[in-house]
Amino acid sequence: MASPLDITYNNMKLEGQKTIGFGKYYQHTYEEIYMSDYKYCKWCLSVNAGSFSMYDFQQYILKIDRLC
């Protein structure tokens, strides 16, 4: 049986495959952006979400940061 941590990790891997629908990294995956441009992620967190896609990406960043 998978542990809660394993389940969370697998869910985050799946969520990381979502693609962004806005801005500089349009159609790049959440994981790709998080791993390659954390400064951009921090900027995304500093502004009000102008779309659901941005809000969803902000939530992904916050979840990953809590896990690390």
N, C-alpha and C positions, 0 to 999 in steps of 0.2 A: 504494500500500500504506500502511495506517495505521501510524503510529509507535506505540511502546509507550505513550507519554504519551497519545496519542489514544485508545487502547484503554482505558487506565486511566480517563480522563475519562468515556468513554461508559459503562463499567461502574459508575462512581460515580453517574452520572446515573440509571441504572436502579435501583441500590440505594437511592438517595435517594427513590424513589417507593414504597418499602415503607412500610407503616403500623405505628405503634406499637400494641401490644396491652396497654398498662398505663397507669396514672396520669393525671395532669393533661391530657396531650395524646392520650389514647386515640383511635385511628383518624386521627391526623394523620400526614402523611408525615415521614420522617426529615429530608428537605431543608427542609421548612417549619419544623420545630422548630429545626434547626441555624441557619437564617437569622434566625429571629425571637427566639429565647430561648437564647442561648449560655450564660447563667448556669445554666439548667436542664440543659444538656448537661454542664457541669462538675460539677453536683451528681450527675448520673447516673454519671459516672465515679468519684465519690468513695464510692459505696456498692457492696456486693456485689450482683451480679445475682440477682434473685429469680425470674427466668423466662428462658426462651430469648429472648423478645422483647427484654428489657432487655439481655441479653448481646449480642445482634445489634446493637442500637442503639449500645451502648458501642463495639463494634468499628468501626462506621460512623464514629463521632465520631473515634476514633483515626486511622483511615485518612485522613479529610478533614484533620485537623490536620497529619498528616505531609506532605500534598500542598501545604499552604499555606505 
